[in-house]
Each structure stands twice: as structure tokens, then as C-alpha cells.
Amino acid sequence: MREIKVQEITRNIKEMCIEANHFLSKDMADAMANAAASEESPLGRQILSQLQDNLKIAGEDMIPICQDTGMAVVFLEVGQDVHFEGGLLVDAVNEGIRQGYTEGYLRKSVVRDPLIRENTKDNTPGVIHFSIVEGSRVRIKVAPKGFGSENMSRIFMLKPAEGIEGVKEAVLTAVRDAGPNACPPMVIGVGIGGTFEKCALMAKEALTREVGRHSEIPYVKELEEELLARINGLGIGPGGLGGRTTALAVNINTYPTHIAGLPVGVNICCHVNRHVVRVI
């Protein structure tokens, strides 16, 4: 049994919140550079160039890459041979978020009650997802999610007879409806199967997969590639001002489902698609 003090979790979460909000991950930076080189629209190229300038300034001057520093979403894959000591794990995660957003001077956007709307003033609580896996390590993924893109996300409870063509149309509908509101070029996370809540969770976690790394399931990989091509043919373009770079990636996760259902979750993220991954 490996023992980990929860203070170690707090320290990592704090650092990851600050890192995610100031620096684009390497996979996203590479995707943005490739998009800028291949975009055919002059205005689209100009927008992509401006976005890259923004990212450069953010890193050099240590200011957030987006003014909406998001609600902190944390995925924790905990090895079943790990024992945490020193306090509650949930409290440790939220303390890391509090320290990261306070000491990092990041915008605090969380309200305590969805209707009363009183700000918590430290961006807590975060949204935390746990999974128990084999081994004695903890894999942490921090993905701050801004709500310009989050508000554009959708769930479709399709009939099984609608099949793969219905799934394609659902994803395309979500992207068309989002248009410029999701700050394109976007990353599209898709969850297919499971239940109402499971497909949404899969879509969210799909956003943390490296851009350019496809599903290991052959038909899903083909679907990711086809949907990316079709989305980039919609003409929405960078900033919603036209062009062929509407999305940088489509990442799809799947799960078994009920004979009577075909749930599809579409979680859209903006051009920064913030995510940091660490293993301790």
C-alpha cells in the first residue's frame, strides 16, 4: 500500500490550475500552428495569427490566455493500492483550486447557488470526477472550462434506429448551432452510449485527450476523421469569421448502452482547450 499525503494533491492541483490558465498545452499549440499554416482564408489566417500572438503574450507576461479562467474540472484516476492520509481528498482538491485561483490572480467565476448567484470568491468548489484503477499511482487531469463554449454543449437522446448517421447529424447540429459563440477553432468532445449522464461525462473527458491522438477503435477513428472534415467544411472558421479551421479535433469516447437507447453527448471547447495532466 502506497501512502500519499493529501497536501501533495493540493500542491499539484494549485500548480496545474495556474499552468492551465497561462500556457497552452503542447498538443494544442502544435494544432494551432498547423492550422495557421494551412488555413486558406486570409481573414481566417489573420485571426489565427492574432490568437497565437495572444498566447505568446500570455506566456511571456504571465497573464491568463483567456479572461474566462473557467470552472475547474478535475479528473482523478486513483490506484486502488493508494491510501491518502492527512485529510479528505475532496477537501484537498478544492484547497488546491482555491490556492491556484487566489495566488494565481485568476478570475473567480463560481457562484455558491445556481439561482441566488453569490460568488464564492475563490472559484471553489470544482467539479471532481473520481475513478478507481489498478496500481499505486494517481493520475490527475485539470481542465478549467469556460462557459462561452460550455453553454454550447448538447445531449441528444437518439433512437437506436438513427444509428451512426444520426450521431453524425447530432454532432454537426451542435457545432452549427454553436457557430462563433464557442470561440472557434473548437475541440469537439463526443460521448456515445451509456446513459444520459455517462455520455456527457465521456464527452467532457474526451476534451482532455491529446489533439491528433485518435480512438483505438477503428470505426471510431474513422468517425472522428470524417466529422472533423465535415465540421471544417461548414465555413464557420476562426472566430466565426469564415474559413476552413472551424475545429482542431473531434475526440470520441464510447460505452455500452441499453437496447432502447443511443445517447450522444457533445461537449464543445474553445480554441484554448485548457488541460494539464500529471501522474504522481
C-alpha positions as CSV (number, residue, x, y, z in Angstrom):
1,M,0.0,0.0,0.0
2,R,1.4,3.4,-1.0
3,E,0.6,6.3,1.2
4,I,0.2,9.8,-0.2
5,K,-0.4,12.9,1.9
6,V,-3.3,14.9,0.6
7,Q,-1.2,18.0,0.8
8,E,0.7,16.6,-2.2
9,I,-2.6,16.6,-4.1
10,T,-3.3,20.2,-3.1
11,R,0.1,21.4,-4.3
12,N,-0.2,19.7,-7.7
13,I,-3.8,21.0,-8.2
14,K,-2.7,24.5,-7.4
15,E,0.2,24.4,-9.8
16,M,-1.9,22.8,-12.5
17,C,-4.7,25.4,-12.3
18,I,-2.1,28.2,-12.8
19,E,-0.3,26.3,-15.6
20,A,-3.5,25.5,-17.5
21,N,-4.7,29.1,-17.4
22,H,-1.4,30.6,-18.6
23,F,0.1,28.2,-21.1
24,L,-1.4,26.2,-24.0
25,S,-0.6,22.5,-23.9
26,K,1.9,21.3,-26.5
27,D,-0.7,19.4,-28.5
28,M,-2.9,22.4,-28.7
29,A,0.0,24.7,-29.6
30,D,1.1,22.4,-32.4
31,A,-2.5,22.1,-33.7
32,M,-2.9,25.9,-33.7
33,A,0.4,26.3,-35.6
34,N,-0.6,23.7,-38.2
35,A,-4.0,25.4,-38.6
36,A,-2.4,28.8,-39.2
37,A,-0.1,27.3,-41.8
38,S,-2.9,25.5,-43.7
39,E,-5.9,28.0,-43.4
40,E,-6.9,29.2,-46.9
41,S,-8.9,32.3,-45.8
42,P,-6.9,35.5,-45.4
43,L,-9.2,36.7,-42.6
44,G,-9.0,33.2,-41.0
45,R,-5.2,33.3,-41.1
46,Q,-5.2,36.8,-39.6
47,I,-7.5,35.6,-36.7
48,L,-5.3,32.5,-36.1
49,S,-2.2,34.8,-36.1
50,Q,-3.8,37.1,-33.5
51,L,-4.7,34.1,-31.3
52,Q,-1.1,32.9,-31.5
53,D,0.1,36.4,-30.6
54,N,-2.2,36.4,-27.6
55,L,-0.8,33.0,-26.4
56,K,2.7,34.3,-26.7
57,I,2.0,37.5,-24.7
58,A,0.2,35.4,-22.1
59,G,3.2,33.2,-21.5
60,E,5.7,36.0,-21.5
61,D,3.8,38.3,-19.3
62,M,2.2,35.6,-17.1
63,I,-1.4,36.7,-17.8
64,P,-4.3,34.3,-18.5
65,I,-4.7,33.1,-22.0
66,C,-8.4,33.9,-21.7
67,Q,-10.3,36.3,-19.4
68,D,-12.7,33.5,-18.6
69,T,-10.5,31.3,-16.4
70,G,-13.3,28.8,-16.2
71,M,-14.7,26.4,-13.6
72,A,-12.1,23.9,-12.5
73,V,-12.9,20.4,-13.7
74,V,-10.7,17.7,-12.2
75,F,-10.4,14.0,-13.2
76,L,-8.7,11.8,-10.6
77,E,-7.7,8.2,-11.6
78,V,-6.7,6.7,-8.2
79,G,-4.8,3.4,-8.0
80,Q,-6.6,1.0,-5.7
81,D,-3.3,0.5,-3.8
82,V,-3.1,4.1,-2.7
83,H,-4.0,5.3,0.7
84,F,-4.5,9.0,1.3
85,E,-3.6,10.5,4.7
86,G,-3.8,13.9,6.3
87,G,-7.4,14.8,5.4
88,L,-10.2,14.3,2.9
89,L,-9.3,14.0,-0.7
90,V,-12.2,16.2,-1.9
91,D,-11.1,19.0,0.5
92,A,-7.6,18.7,-0.7
93,V,-8.6,19.1,-4.3
94,N,-10.8,22.1,-3.6
95,E,-8.0,23.7,-1.5
96,G,-5.7,23.3,-4.5
97,I,-8.2,25.1,-6.7
98,R,-8.6,27.8,-4.1
99,Q,-4.9,28.4,-3.8
100,G,-4.4,28.3,-7.6
101,Y,-7.1,30.8,-8.4
102,T,-6.3,33.1,-5.4
103,E,-2.5,33.1,-5.6
104,G,-2.5,33.0,-9.4
105,Y,-4.8,36.0,-9.6
106,L,-7.3,34.1,-11.8
107,R,-10.8,35.3,-12.3
108,K,-13.3,33.8,-9.8
109,S,-16.4,32.7,-11.6
110,V,-18.2,30.2,-9.4
111,V,-21.4,31.1,-7.6
112,R,-22.5,29.2,-4.4
113,D,-26.1,28.6,-5.5
114,P,-27.2,28.4,-9.2
115,L,-30.2,30.8,-8.5
116,I,-29.1,33.0,-5.7
117,R,-25.8,33.7,-7.6
118,E,-23.5,34.7,-4.7
119,N,-19.8,34.4,-5.8
120,T,-17.7,32.1,-3.6
121,K,-14.7,34.4,-4.3
122,D,-12.2,31.6,-4.7
123,N,-13.5,29.6,-7.6
124,T,-14.4,26.7,-5.5
125,P,-15.9,24.2,-5.5
126,G,-14.6,22.5,-8.5
127,V,-16.3,19.7,-10.4
128,I,-14.4,16.5,-9.4
129,H,-14.7,13.1,-11.1
130,F,-13.1,10.0,-9.4
131,S,-12.3,6.6,-10.9
132,I,-10.5,3.7,-9.2
133,V,-7.9,1.9,-11.3
134,E,-5.2,-0.7,-10.7
135,G,-1.8,0.2,-9.3
136,S,-0.4,2.7,-6.9
137,R,-0.3,5.9,-8.8
138,V,-2.7,8.9,-9.1
139,R,-3.3,10.5,-12.5
140,I,-4.6,14.0,-12.3
141,K,-6.2,15.9,-15.1
142,V,-7.2,19.6,-14.6
143,A,-9.3,21.1,-17.3
144,P,-10.7,24.6,-16.5
145,K,-13.8,25.1,-18.6
146,G,-15.0,28.5,-19.7
147,F,-18.7,28.9,-20.2
148,G,-18.8,30.5,-23.6
149,S,-18.1,27.1,-25.1
150,E,-19.7,25.1,-22.2
151,N,-23.1,26.8,-22.9
152,M,-23.0,25.5,-26.5
153,S,-22.8,21.8,-25.4
154,R,-25.7,19.4,-26.1
155,I,-27.1,16.0,-25.2
156,F,-29.1,14.1,-27.8
157,M,-31.2,11.0,-26.7
158,L,-31.4,9.3,-30.1
159,K,-33.4,6.3,-31.1
160,P,-31.2,3.2,-31.9
161,A,-32.6,3.1,-35.4
162,E,-31.0,6.5,-36.1
163,G,-27.6,4.8,-36.0
164,I,-24.3,6.3,-37.0
165,E,-25.9,8.8,-39.4
166,G,-28.0,10.1,-36.5
167,V,-24.8,10.5,-34.4
168,K,-23.1,12.4,-37.2
169,E,-26.1,14.8,-37.6
170,A,-26.3,15.4,-33.9
171,V,-22.6,16.4,-33.7
172,L,-22.9,18.6,-36.8
173,T,-26.1,20.2,-35.4
174,A,-24.4,21.1,-32.1
175,V,-21.5,22.7,-34.0
176,R,-23.7,24.6,-36.4
177,D,-25.8,25.9,-33.5
178,A,-22.7,26.9,-31.6
179,G,-21.2,28.9,-34.5
180,P,-19.0,31.7,-33.3
181,N,-20.2,31.5,-29.7
182,A,-17.8,28.8,-28.8
183,C,-14.7,30.8,-29.8
184,P,-13.6,28.6,-32.7
185,P,-11.4,26.9,-33.7
186,M,-13.0,24.4,-31.4
187,V,-12.2,21.0,-30.0
188,I,-15.3,18.7,-30.0
189,G,-15.6,16.1,-27.3
190,V,-18.2,13.4,-28.0
191,G,-19.6,10.7,-25.8
192,I,-21.7,7.9,-27.4
193,G,-23.5,5.3,-25.3
194,G,-24.0,4.7,-21.7
195,T,-26.8,6.8,-20.1
196,F,-27.8,10.4,-20.1
197,E,-25.1,11.4,-17.6
198,K,-22.5,8.9,-18.8
199,C,-22.4,10.3,-22.4
200,A,-21.9,13.8,-21.1
201,L,-19.0,12.7,-18.8
202,M,-17.4,10.9,-21.7
203,A,-17.7,13.9,-23.9
204,K,-16.1,16.1,-21.2
205,E,-13.2,13.8,-20.7
206,A,-12.7,13.4,-24.4
207,L,-11.6,17.0,-24.4
208,T,-8.5,16.1,-22.3
209,R,-7.2,13.6,-24.9
210,E,-4.2,14.9,-26.9
211,V,-5.2,16.6,-30.2
212,G,-4.1,14.3,-33.0
213,R,-4.4,11.1,-31.0
214,H,-7.4,9.1,-32.2
215,S,-9.5,6.4,-30.7
216,E,-8.0,2.9,-30.8
217,I,-11.4,1.6,-32.1
218,P,-11.1,1.6,-36.0
219,Y,-14.7,2.7,-36.8
220,V,-14.5,5.4,-34.1
221,K,-11.2,6.7,-35.5
222,E,-12.8,6.9,-39.0
223,L,-15.8,8.7,-37.5
224,E,-13.5,11.3,-35.8
225,E,-11.7,12.0,-39.1
226,E,-14.9,12.2,-41.1
227,L,-16.6,14.6,-38.6
228,L,-13.6,16.8,-38.4
229,A,-13.5,17.1,-42.2
230,R,-17.3,17.8,-42.3
231,I,-17.1,20.4,-39.5
232,N,-14.3,22.2,-41.2
233,G,-16.4,22.3,-44.3
234,L,-19.2,24.3,-42.6
235,G,-17.3,27.6,-43.2
236,I,-17.6,28.9,-39.7
237,G,-13.9,29.4,-39.4
238,P,-11.6,31.0,-36.8
239,G,-13.5,33.5,-34.7
240,G,-16.7,32.6,-36.6
241,L,-15.5,34.9,-39.5
242,G,-15.1,32.3,-42.2
243,G,-12.5,29.7,-43.2
244,R,-11.8,26.0,-43.1
245,T,-10.4,25.9,-39.5
246,T,-13.7,25.5,-37.5
247,A,-12.3,22.7,-35.4
248,L,-8.9,21.4,-34.5
249,A,-10.1,17.9,-33.4
250,V,-13.0,15.7,-32.8
251,N,-12.4,13.2,-29.9
252,I,-15.0,10.5,-29.4
253,N,-15.4,8.1,-26.4
254,T,-17.9,5.2,-26.4
255,Y,-19.5,2.9,-23.8
256,P,-22.1,0.1,-23.8
257,T,-25.7,1.2,-23.7
258,H,-29.2,-0.1,-23.4
259,I,-31.0,-1.8,-26.3
260,A,-33.6,1.0,-26.3
261,G,-31.2,4.0,-26.4
262,L,-28.4,5.8,-28.2
263,P,-27.3,8.7,-26.0
264,V,-24.9,11.2,-27.6
265,G,-23.2,14.0,-25.6
266,V,-21.4,16.8,-27.4
267,N,-19.1,19.0,-25.2
268,I,-17.5,21.8,-27.2
269,C,-14.4,23.6,-26.1
270,C,-12.9,26.9,-27.4
271,H,-9.5,27.3,-29.1
272,V,-7.5,27.1,-25.9
273,N,-9.0,23.8,-24.7
274,R,-7.1,24.0,-21.4
275,H,-5.9,20.7,-19.9
276,V,-2.9,19.7,-17.8
277,V,-2.1,16.1,-16.9
278,R,0.2,14.8,-14.1
279,V,1.0,11.4,-12.6
280,I,2.1,11.2,-9.0
